[in-house]
Amino acid sequence: MKFNAQKVKDECVAWIRDFFEKNGPGCNAVVGISGGKDSSIVAAMCVEALGKDRVIGVLMPNGEQPDIDYSHKLVEHLGIRHYVVNIKDAYQGIVNALPEDLPLSEQARVNLPPRLRMSTLYCVSQCCNGRVANTCNLSEDWVGYSTRYGDSVGDFSPLSHLTVQEVKAMARLIGVPEELIEKKPSDGLCGKTDEDNLGFTYATLDRYIRTGEIDSETDKAKIDRLHRKNLFKLALMPSFDPGIATKADE
């Protein structure tokens, strides 16, 4: 089935408006602005749904961020209020406070900044009567390309059922600048793009998600492995229920 970008965009804007009517009338949408397509379209749809006076962008460099101009371009394009909160001191504070016998692992080094950024977003949100937007898309979630308790959380999630290609189509409809739509996604830490790290393109992944078709068996195996491995990120936290345990013993 051909993707109807206009219909889905309009429905998503209506969904955002309805969410705020039910979960915070008069509240502001707080969006972490990376300068990429996902945060750009989420912010743009929030502006369409709520008006620019109720959308707040938060830019969160970790020290120097070479591509932060993209983030400034987006908030200026939308005309929204924004704050710059540099997380460098918080990041270095935690790293420096680790005991000598607990060296920082590579995985911790990569995931600490997004978790600090989410803490920052909730701090800003609670200072300005806000609700935090999750900006992850289906493609990223499918292969676990997000940080648990970092960019994977939020109060509402407009893009979690939409692939990268679908998000791009909607972004063009809503007037997001092309350079932001086509900006190569990167974690800003390792010098590589997301696609470099994954080992396949989002176009390949999106086609496989929507049609089951894929040209490379190697890519298929890698995608399937990542999907299985990261399903726990999409599940609710396991919780012990003594009632169920008691019934099992009966």
C-alpha positions in Angstrom: 0.0 0.0 0.0 1.4 3.4 -1.0 2.1 5.7 2.0 -0.2 8.7 2.1 2.1 11.2 3.7 -0.5 14.0 3.8 -3.2 11.9 5.5 -0.8 10.5 8.1 0.7 13.9 8.8 -2.7 15.4 9.3 -3.8 12.5 11.5 -0.6 12.8 13.6 -1.1 16.5 14.1 -4.6 15.8 15.3 -3.3 13.0 17.6 -0.8 15.4 19.2 -3.5 18.0 19.7 -5.8 15.4 21.3 -3.0 14.1 23.5 -2.5 17.5 25.0 -6.2 18.1 25.4 -6.4 14.9 27.5 -3.0 14.9 29.2 -2.2 18.5 29.9 -4.5 21.3 28.6 -2.4 24.4 28.2 0.9 22.5 28.6 3.9 23.0 26.3 5.6 20.5 24.1 9.3 20.1 25.0 11.4 18.7 22.2 15.1 17.9 22.2 16.5 19.4 19.0 19.3 17.5 17.4 19.0 19.2 14.0 18.0 16.0 12.3 14.8 15.0 10.6 13.1 13.3 13.5 13.3 16.1 16.1 12.6 18.6 13.2 9.4 17.1 12.1 8.2 16.4 15.7 8.8 20.0 16.6 7.1 21.2 13.3 4.0 19.0 13.9 3.8 20.2 17.5 3.8 23.8 16.2 1.0 22.9 13.8 -1.0 21.2 16.5 -0.4 23.6 19.4 1.0 26.9 18.0 4.6 28.0 18.2 4.1 29.7 21.6 3.5 26.2 23.1 6.6 24.5 21.7 10.0 24.7 23.4 13.2 23.4 21.8 16.1 22.3 23.9 19.6 22.1 22.4 22.0 19.9 24.4 25.6 19.9 23.2 28.2 17.9 25.1 30.9 20.4 25.0 31.5 21.5 21.4 29.0 20.2 18.8 30.2 20.7 15.2 26.7 20.4 13.7 24.8 22.5 16.2 24.1 25.1 13.5 21.4 22.7 12.1 19.6 22.8 15.5 19.7 26.6 15.5 18.4 26.7 11.9 15.4 24.5 12.9 14.3 26.6 15.9 14.8 29.8 13.9 12.8 28.3 11.0 9.9 27.4 13.3 10.2 30.6 15.4 10.0 28.6 18.7 11.4 29.5 22.1 14.5 27.5 22.8 17.2 26.9 25.4 20.8 25.7 25.1 21.9 23.5 28.0 25.4 22.1 27.7 25.7 18.7 29.4 29.5 18.6 29.3 30.0 19.4 33.0 27.3 16.9 34.1 28.9 14.2 31.8 32.4 14.9 33.0 31.2 15.1 36.6 29.9 11.5 36.5 32.9 10.2 34.5 35.3 11.8 37.0 33.4 10.5 40.0 33.7 6.9 38.9 36.0 4.9 41.2 39.4 4.0 39.8 38.5 0.3 39.8 35.4 1.0 37.7 36.7 2.1 34.3 34.2 3.6 31.9 33.1 1.1 29.3 32.6 2.0 25.7 28.9 1.3 25.9 28.5 3.5 29.0 30.5 6.3 27.3 28.1 6.2 24.3 24.9 5.9 26.3 25.6 8.4 29.1 25.0 11.6 27.1 21.5 10.6 25.8 20.5 9.7 29.3 21.7 13.0 30.6 19.9 14.7 27.8 16.6 13.1 28.7 17.1 14.1 32.3 17.7 17.7 31.0 14.5 17.5 29.0 12.4 16.5 32.0 14.1 19.2 34.1 13.1 21.8 31.5 9.7 20.3 31.2 9.0 20.6 34.9 10.2 24.2 34.9 7.8 25.2 32.1 4.7 23.1 32.5 5.7 20.8 29.7 5.3 17.3 28.2 8.4 15.7 26.7 8.3 14.4 23.1 9.9 11.2 22.2 11.4 11.5 18.7 12.4 7.9 17.9 11.1 6.4 14.7 10.1 2.8 13.9 13.2 2.0 11.9 15.5 2.9 14.8 13.3 1.1 17.3 13.2 -2.0 15.1 16.9 -2.6 15.4 17.3 -1.1 18.9 19.2 2.0 17.7 18.2 4.1 20.7 19.3 4.4 24.3 17.1 2.8 27.0 16.1 5.5 29.5 17.6 8.0 27.1 16.1 9.0 23.7 13.8 6.0 23.9 11.5 7.6 26.5 9.1 10.5 26.6 5.5 11.4 27.3 4.2 11.1 23.8 5.7 9.5 20.7 4.5 10.8 17.2 6.9 8.7 15.1 7.3 5.3 16.7 5.1 3.6 14.1 6.7 5.4 11.1 9.8 4.5 9.1 12.6 6.8 8.2 11.4 7.1 4.6 7.8 7.9 5.8 9.1 10.5 8.3 11.1 12.2 5.4 8.0 12.3 3.2 6.0 14.0 6.0 8.8 16.4 6.8 8.8 17.7 3.2 5.0 18.2 3.4 5.3 20.3 6.6 8.1 22.4 5.2 11.1 21.2 7.1 14.3 22.5 5.3 15.7 19.9 3.0 19.2 20.0 4.5 17.7 19.0 7.9 15.7 16.2 6.3 18.7 14.7 4.5 21.2 15.4 7.3 23.1 12.1 7.9 22.0 10.8 11.3 24.9 10.4 13.7 25.4 9.9 17.4 28.0 12.7 17.3 30.5 10.7 19.2 32.3 8.1 17.0 32.5 10.1 13.8 30.4 7.6 11.9 26.8 7.9 10.6 24.0 5.7 12.0 24.0 3.7 8.7 27.8 3.1 9.0 27.3 1.7 12.5 24.4 -0.4 11.5 26.0 -1.8 8.4 23.0 -1.3 6.2 20.9 1.7 4.9 17.6 2.9 6.4 16.1 2.5 2.9 17.0 -1.2 3.0 15.6 -1.6 6.5 12.4 0.3 5.8 11.7 -1.8 2.7 12.2 -4.9 4.8 10.0 -3.7 7.6 7.1 -2.7 5.3 7.3 -5.5 2.6 9.4 -8.3 4.0 11.6 -7.9 0.9 15.4 -7.6 1.0 18.1 -8.2 -1.5 20.9 -9.3 0.8 20.7 -12.3 3.0 23.5 -10.9 5.1 21.6 -7.7 5.7 18.5 -9.8 6.5 20.3 -11.9 9.1 21.8 -8.8 10.7 18.5 -7.0 10.9 16.7 -10.0 12.3 19.4 -10.5 14.9 19.3 -6.9 16.0 15.5 -7.0 16.2 15.4 -10.1 18.4 18.2 -8.8 20.5 16.6 -5.5 21.2 12.9 -6.4 21.7 13.3 -5.9 25.4 13.7 -2.2 24.9 10.1 -2.0 23.5 8.6 -4.1 26.3 7.3 -2.8 29.6 9.6 -3.4 32.6 9.1 -6.9 33.9 7.4 -6.7 37.3 6.8 -9.4 40.0 3.1 -10.1 40.7 2.6 -12.1 43.9 -1.0 -12.8 42.9 0.1 -14.6 39.7 2.9 -16.4 41.6 0.4 -17.6 44.2 -2.0 -18.9 41.6 0.9 -20.8 39.9 1.5 -22.7 43.1 -2.1 -23.7 43.6 
